[in-house]
Structure formats: C-alpha cells, structure tokens
Amino acid sequence: MNIFAEVAARVSTALEALKSEGVLPADLPLPSFDAEPPRDASHGDVAVNAAMMLAKPAKMKPRDIAEALKAKLETAPDVAKVEVAGPGFLNITFKPGVWQQLVRTILQSGQRYGAGTVGQGGKLNVEYVSANPTGPMHVGHCRGAVFGDALANLLVFAGFDVTREYYINDAGGQVNVLARSAFLRYREALGEDIGAIPEGLYPGEYLKPVGAALAAEHGPSLLDMPEESWLPIVRTFAISKMLEMIKDDLAALNIRHDVFFSEASLTSNGRDQVKAAIEVLRAKGLIYEGTLEKPKGHDDGEWEDRVQTLFKSTAFGDDEDRALQKSDGSYTYFAGDVAYHYDKLQRGFRHLINVFGADHVGYIPRMKAAVAALSDGEADLDIKVVNLVRLFKGGEPYKMSKRAGTFVTLRDVVDEVGRDPVRYMMLYRKNQETLDFDFAKVTEQSKDNPVFYVQYAHARAAS
C-alpha cells in the first residue's frame, strides 16, 4: 500500500462524485495534483492541493472546493480527521491502525515492498559504464557504473523488463595501442630489457600480467612474426584480459550486466551492420555526399576538406550534419555508434537509456537524432549525464596521472572504503553535479560522514 497513491485515488473519486452531484461543473477536467507529506508533521499525515489546482478552471473559491472534499474524505473509517488549511490545503490524519497495518505489510513484503507495475513488463535497454577495454576502471568510471546500476534496479522494481548493457569499444585505434603495449610487456616477460615505455603506449603496471600470460601461452613464437601477424593475436588476448579485469572490478561493486556487446562484431564474420544502418538512413532520404565546415577553435578528427557521406542530423535538432563515412571509405566513430543503436532497435528495444560522462554532453544531440531517424520517431533515447568525481584525502586534493600510469582505480577505492560506502557516496549528489569524494571523510565515524549516519540509523532500527 502506497499511502499517498491511496489518498490521491480517494481524492479523484471524491472529485468525480462532486461533479456528478453538481457541486463541480460536470465537464470540468481534473488536473494533476499533489498528495504528499505536509511540511509540518503536526499538520497531519498527508497534504493535498487539489482544491487550489481546481479553483481557476472551476471558477470557485479553493476553500469552498476543499470543504466539499473534506465532507467526502472524512467519512472513511480509517480517517481520524480532515482539516482545511490556508488558502485551501487539505490535511488528512489517519487512525493509528492504518500505520500499524502498513508496518505489518512492510515486514511481510520484505525487500519487495513498494515494487510497482508501472513498467508493465515493457522492454527497456540501459547502457552504462562502456569503458574502453584498455585498462582497469578508474574512479571516474565508478560513478557512472553505480548510477547506471541503481537506475536499472529502480526500473526493474517499477516493473520494467530491463536489459543491462555494456558496449565494448574494441574496434578503434586504442585497442591497437593496447596490443602494442601488451606486446612490449610480453617481450619484457621473456627477459628483454624494454627500457622506458615509448610515448603513446600505455605505461601501467597492470599490463605486466598480460605480458606474462602471453609468454606462458605462446612462448617466444610471436617474436619472429611481423606486426601484421602478431597484432591481431595480441589484441584479442589483451582485450580478453582487460575485460576479465573490468568484470572483476564491477563485481567488487556488485554491478552486473546482461549483455557485453562488442563494437568489432558490427563489422566481422561477413556482417556490416554499419553499412546496413547507413542504407536504412539513405532509403529515408537522410544521407548525402558533401563537405563540412571545419569546427571553430579546434581540430576535429572526423573533419576533412573532402566529400564525405553525411547524415542529415540537423533535420532532428542537431546543430550540424554528421559524417558517417570518410572519403577513403572508412567509417567514422559516430557511424559505429549509429550502427550499435540500430542493432538495439533490431533487437526490439524502443526505450533506450544511455549513461554518459560529462565529457560526452556534446554527443547527445547527434545520438538522439540517429535514433529518431532510424526508428521513424517510434523509439526514444534518454541520455543521463554523470558529472566528474573529484578525489580528496583529508580535505586535500588527491592527484593522479594516467599518462604516468599512476591513477586511482575503482578497485583502489572499494578496497580502501568498502563497497557499500562507495555506492552510497556515488549516489549522494545529483548525477549532474560534481561530486567531491574524500577517502578520510567516508571512513570516519562522525556527523560529517553521511554513510556513518545511515549505518548508525540501521543499527538503531535493527536493535
């Protein structure tokens, strides 16, 4: 039983009765109204503003409507009293038995108490994390992971059939950098002095076990191969090891996914989902050959002063059309994302949610345009933006450098403060706001630590 939904339903029934009795105009449309806890607990259990919302369209005084509603609502056997306050608020107080029964219901329902059916089993795809498989997850990924997981949990609780998805970016140039970095560690594992890590490769110590595993599996056989031969072998091996690491990191936070979707699978084994998506857009008259103006103030890796295959994303609210295929025939990064979302649509999803980092805000209009175009407006893409996490230790900024291979990983944070405190703090602020995470504050037992307050309240409630 949701007491506020119950009150709202009773008020709606009472309003319909007042319409049929001629107290309210028979053709009066009922507006939405609030049934919520009053600001002052001494005013009752539930406050309702329906009378004030109806006053103008009904051309009546709000207090007159409130008095009429009061007469209807106070006859219920579980209502202790109904009062009209201020300009026309209704303050409702229930008899103690209502709350006693509610406590029994909560205890009987356990963790399922409050579960809803608003989703009605509708399919919904939530994509979150989707970190590049080039290293361990860092604290920046942590917030998006927790937010996405919590959002998926809430949607399941509301009755949706949710698929939790992770998009593996395993087709871009960064995975070739990963392979070359892992090959360097492979040579090191075989006893070679590799010296300083060359500029442009990943310097992290986390690749040493990958090199050792390569050496154990292949011995020195890869050393005599040209790069074009060993690169795909090492790339596949290294991506697999990175995904194992990422999945372990996510498990440490009790975060799971139903689907790990490979970007490379879009254009492998005779399949070209990117081309298929472009052809769908072409059939709709949304593809043309042309050139784009160079972006102002910075270089754009997808810009070139040549004719490219362009998508008319401006027809769907984007600020400029977007390149899908370059003059040399290669696909742009955006084209892969278009194909991936086309694949989601082909799998039957019409409600999509993506969790983006704050650095991807500019990407939102083009992605919404692509989904709208591919689905003829029948699918919706809701993009949630998660802002930055700033690390502190005892009030002092906690510095890190990915270039030097020294950065705070998700596992570092979980190991130091624990899974539940991390999850709680990552949800403590609105997702659009920057979050300050202080290692010292999260572990101290004081009023300055919200995690401690929650744990203390739970201990008191359970004692």
N, C-alpha and C positions, 0 to 999 in steps of 0.2 A: 504493500500500500504506500503510495506517494501522497502524503497528506496535502501537499499543495496542488497536485493534479486533481485530487478528490474535491478540494474546495472549488477549484476552477470549474469542474464539471457541474457541481451543485449550483454555482452562480449562473452558469449558462442555462441550466434547466429552469431556474427561477426567472431569468430574463424572458425566456420563451413563454413561460406561464403569464408573466405580466403583459406580454404582447397580446396573447390570446384573450386576456381579460380586459383589454383596452386601456390599461394603465400606461403602457408604452405604445407608440404607433405600430400598427400591425406590419408595415413594410420596413420597419427600422432594421438595417443590417447591424449585426452585432460585431463591434470592433474587438481587437485583441486587448487583453487587459492583464494585469499582474496579480498573482496570488503568491505572496512571499512573506518571509518573517518581518514583523514590524521593526523599525529602527530601535524602538524602546521595548524591551521584553515585557515591561509592565502593562503594555497596551494589549496584550493578548498573544495568541499563537500564530495567527495568520492575518495579514493585512491585504485588503482588496481595493483596487482603484477603479473598478468597473463603472461606478456611478459617474465619476468625473470624465471618463472616456466617452460616456453616452450622452452627457448633458447637452453638448452643442448639437449633434445630429438629431437628438430627440426634442430639442428646443424646450428643455425643462431645467429646473434647478437641480444641481447634483445632489443636494441633501434630500430633496423630495424622492429622487430615484433610490438613494441609499436607504431611506426609511422604508420604502416599499420592498426593497430587497431584504432588509432586516426582518421584516414580518414573515417573509418566506423562509429564511435560513434558520431562524431561531426555534422553529418548531421541530427540528431534527432531534431525536432522542439523545444523541451523543454531544450536542452543543450545550455548553454551560451558559453562554451569553453572547450576544452580538451588539456592538456599540457603533454608533455613527460618530465619527470624529472629524474635526476640522472642516474643510470645505465639502467633504463627502466620502471620506475613507470609511471602510467597514473593517472593524477589528473583531475577529472571531476568537473566542476562547472555548476550547473543548473540555469535556469532563475528563478526569484523571484516567478513567477506564480506557479511553482512546489510546493514550500513551502506553499504558500497561500492555494492551494488546499489541501495539506496534513493537514493543521490546520483545514480546514472545515471537512475533513474526520474524524479526531480525535474527533471533537466536536459532529459530527453526530453519531459516533460509541460508544461514551462513554466508559464505562469500558470494552467493548468487543473489543476495538481497539487493534490490534496486535494478536488476537486469531488465532491460526493456525490449520491446518488439518493434520499435520504430523502423529498424532496418528491414524488417520483413524478409530476411534471408537474401536480400539483394547483394549481387556480386560487387566487390569493391577491391581495387588494387592499390596498395600503399607501398611506394618505393622509398626506401630510406637507407642511409649510410653510403652505399655505392662508392666507397673509397677506392682509388686506384690500387691494384694489386702489386704495388712496388715496394711495400714495406709495412711495418707494424702500424696499427692505428694509433694516431696521436690524440691528445686531449681535445683538439678541435673537432675530430670526428665524434667524440664521446657525446656531446650534447645532442647532435642530430640523431645519433643512434638511440639514445634514451627517449628523446621526444617522439621519434617515429614509432618506437616500440610501444610507448604509453598511448599514443594516438590509436594505434592498431588495437590495443587491448580495449580501449574505450568503445571503439566501433564494434568489436565483437560483442562486448557487453550490451550494446544497444541493439543487437540482433542482426548485424550485417555478416555476410559471408566474406571474410577478409582474406586476401592473399598478400602475404608479406614478401616483398621482392627486393633483391639486391642486384644491381646492374654492374657486371664486371667489365671494366674498361680495359679489355685485353687485346685491343686491335690497333692501338695508337703507337706513336714513336716511343712513348715512355716505357713500354714493355721490352722494346729492343735495348733501351738503355739498361733496364733491369737485367736482361740476358748478358750483356757485355760486362756489367758489374759482377754478376754471379760467376761468369767465366774467369774473371780476374781472381776471385776468391777460390775458384777451382784450381787454378794454377798454383795459388798460394798453398792450398791443401796438399798439393803434390810435391811441396818442398821448394818451390820457386820463391825468390825474394822479389816481391812485386813493387817494393818501394812505396812512394806516395801515390795515393789514389788520383788518377788523372782528372783534370777538370771536366765536368759534365757527367761523370759517373757517380753512382750512389756510394757514399763512403761508409755507411753504417756498419757496425759490427754484426748486425743481425744477418748479414749475408754470409758470414763465415760458416755457419752450419749448413747453408745451402751448398757452398763450395765443397765442404767435406762430404756431403751426401752425394754430390755429383761424382767426386773422386771415388767414393766407395762403390758406386753403381757402374761407372764407365772406366775406371782406372785411367791410364794415360791416353786412351784411344782417341779422345777428342782433340788432343794437342796437334795431331798431324792433319787435321781436317781444315779446309779453308773456312772462312767465316760463314759463307753462304750455306755450308753443310752443318756446322755445329750450332749456328744461331737458332734455328727452329727447335732443335733438341733441347738446348739450354733454356730457351724462352718458355717452352711448355713445362719443363721441370720446375723452373723458378716460380712461375705463376702458380703452379700447384702448391708449392711450399708456402708461398705468401698467403694463399687462400686458407691453408691449414692454420697459419698463424692468426689471420684475421678472424676466422671462425672461433678459434680458442679465445681470442680477446673478447669477442662478442658474448661467448658463453660465460665468461667471467662476470659479465654484467647481466646475465640471464636474458640476453637478447637473442631472438631467433628469427630466421627467415624460412619461408616455404619454398622459395624459388631463388636460385642463383643463376641469373641469365647472362650468358657470355655474349659480349659485343661481337667477337670474332665469328660466332655462329651465324650471324646475319649474312655473312658472305663466305660460307665454306660449304664443302660437300655438295658442290653444284648448285647451291642456293644463293640467290642475290636478292635479299629482302629490301635492300636499299633501292635497287633498280625498280623493284615491284612498287614500292611506295611512291617513287618519283612518277612512275607511269600512271598510278591512280590519280595523282595530282594533275598530270598532263591531260588526262581524259576529262578532267573538270575545267580545263582551260586556265590552270593556275601555274603553269610552267612556261617560261620563255627564255630565249638566249639573249644576253645583254651584258652590260658592264655596270659596275657600281662605283659611286664616288668614293675616293679614299677617305676613311674616317678622319675627322679633325682631331689634332692634338696627339695622336698616337698611331703606330703602325698596327694593322690588323693582319694576323696570319692568314686569314681567309680572303684578303683583298689582293687582286692583281688587275693590272690595266689590260685585261684581255676579256674576250667574250666568255662568259660562264653560263651554266644552267642555273636559272634563278627561280625562286618560289615567290609568288605574289602575296607575301605575308602582310603587306600593307592593307590588303582587302579585308583583313581580320583584326585590324587595330595595331599592328606593329608599325614602328616608325620608319622602317625601310624594308625593301625586299631582301631576301636572304639567298646566298649562294648554296647550292646543293652539290654541284659538280664543277670542278675546275676545268680549265682549258685543256689540261693534259689528260682528262678523263678520270682523274682520281676524285673520290668523294670528299666532301668537307666533313668536319667533325659534326656539324649540325645535321648533315644528311643521315649519319648513323643514328642520331637521337630521334629523327623523324621516323626512320625505319623501325626502331625499337618500339616507339609508341604505336606505330601501325600494327606491329606484332601483338601488342596488348589488345588493340581493338579486334584483331582477328581471333584472339582467344576469348572474345565475348565480353570484355570489360567495357562498360560505358561510364563508369565513375572511377576516376583516377586521382590519386593524391601523390604528389612528389614532395619530399622534404629537401630543400636546398639550403646550402650555406649562404651567408650574406654576400659572398663574393660572386654569386651567380644571379643576383637580382636582375641584371640587365638581360639575362637569358629568358626571363619569364614570358614576355610578350610573344616572342617567336615560337616558343613551345606551345603556348595556348593557341596561337594561330594555326600551327600544324595540326593539332588535334581537332580543332574546329573544322578545318578544311577536309581532313581525311574522313571524318565522321559525318559530314554534312550537318554539323551542329548538334548531332544527336548524343555526343559524348561530352563530358565536362572534365576538365583538368584543373584541380585545385592545388596550387603550389604554396606550401608553408615554408617560410623563411626562418632559419635559425641563426641568430647572431653569434658574435665572437665570444670566446671564453678567455678571460684574462687571468693568468695564474699569479698567485701571491703566496708568500710563505712568511707568516708573522707580520703581515702588513707591507712587506717589501716585494716588489715585482720579481717574479721568478723567470729568469731569462732562459731562452733556449735557441738553438740554431740548427735548423735541418741541414743546411749546407755543410756544417761541420760534423754532421751525424750525431749531434747531441740534442735530442728533443724529448719532451715528456710524453711517453706513450700512454695509451689508455690503460694498459696493464700496470704501469707505474702508479697511476692514480688509484686504481682499485686496490692494489696491494698495500698502499700506504694508509688509505682511509676506510676501505671496505666497500662492498658492492652497494648496499642499501643507502648509505650516506651519499655516495656518488649519484645514484639515481635520483634521490630526493633533491639534492642541490642543483642538478641539471634541469629540474623542473620548477625550481623555486621562483625564478623570474619568468615573465612572459617571454615567449620564444623570440620576439622581435627585439628584445632589449639585450644589451651587452651584459654578460654575467661575470662577476668577479668571484673567483674560486680561490679561497685561502686554505691551504692544507692545514695550517695550525688551527684556524677557527672551526673547521669542520670536525676536528677531533677533540676539542676542549669541552669540558662539562661546565657550561655557563649559559647565562641568558642570551649571550651574543651568538650562540650557535643554535639555529632553528632545528637542526637534526636532533640535538640533545633534548629540546623541548618536546618533540614528537615522541622520542623514545621514553622520556620520563612520563608523558601522559599515558602512553600504552602500558607502562609498568604499573601506574596507579590504577588504571582501568581493569587490569588483569589481576590485581591483588585483592 
